[in-house]
Each structure stands twice: as structure tokens, then as C-alpha cells.
Amino acid sequence: MDVDMIFKIAAIGIIVAVLNQLLIRSGREEQAMLTTLAGLIVVLSMLVTQISSLFTSIKSLFGL
């Protein structure tokens, strides 16, 4: 995992946190929850590709 991936995840987290606070303070709790959920889905989709490449390299390392 590159350092760039960690920075991307951190940036998405900061953006989602700011949007969440802005939406909650404006009285739109449902949209704040959807924003948080969308951020979580984006980060998980980024991590799934990395985990897939990790499993592929482990399989090739052990010859499975």
C-alpha cells in the first residue's frame, strides 16, 4: 500500500467529516448520514482493490 493511498483515504475522511458537520448544523441529518455512507463506500471500494492485489501476490508467492 502506497503512502498516496493513505493520504487519499485521509482526505476523503476529512471532506466527509466537514460535509457531515455542515449538513447536521443545517438540519439535514438524513443527507449527512448518506454523505457518510457514500464516503465509506468509496473508501471500501478503494481498499477492496488493494486487498485483491495483496491476495494475488500472496498466491503467487506460495504457488497456490
CORDADA-V401347 format. One record per residue. N is the residue number from 1. RES is the residue in three letters. PSI is psi in whole degrees, -180 to 180 (* if undefined). NEAR is the number of other ideal C-beta (glycine too) atoms within 12 Angstrom. Layout:
BEGIN
n = {N N}
res = {RES RES}
psi = {PSI PSI}
near = {NEAR NEAR}
END
This chain:
BEGIN
n = {1 2 3 4 5 6 7 8 9 10 11 12 13 14 15 16 17 18 19 20 21 22 23 24 25 26 27 28 29 30 31 32 33 34 35 36 37 38 39 40 41 42 43 44 45 46 47 48 49 50 51 52 53 54 55 56 57 58 59 60 61 62 63 64}
res = {MET ASP VAL ASP MET ILE PHE LYS ILE ALA ALA ILE GLY ILE ILE VAL ALA VAL LEU ASN GLN LEU LEU ILE ARG SER GLY ARG GLU GLU GLN ALA MET LEU THR THR LEU ALA GLY LEU ILE VAL VAL LEU SER MET LEU VAL THR GLN ILE SER SER LEU PHE THR SER ILE LYS SER LEU PHE GLY LEU}
psi = {128 163 -30 -38 -41 -41 -37 -44 -41 -40 -41 -41 -42 -44 -43 -39 -42 -46 -39 -47 -41 -43 -37 -42 -24 3 21 69 -34 -42 -32 -41 -40 -36 -43 -42 -41 -41 -40 -42 -40 -45 -42 -36 -33 -39 -30 -40 -38 -40 -37 -44 -32 -47 -36 -42 -34 -41 -43 -30 -44 -1 37 *}
near = {16 11 9 12 18 16 14 21 24 17 18 26 21 15 20 26 19 18 24 26 17 17 21 18 13 13 10 16 16 14 18 23 17 17 26 25 17 20 27 20 16 21 24 16 17 26 20 14 16 21 16 14 17 15 15 14 14 13 12 11 10 9 6 9}
END
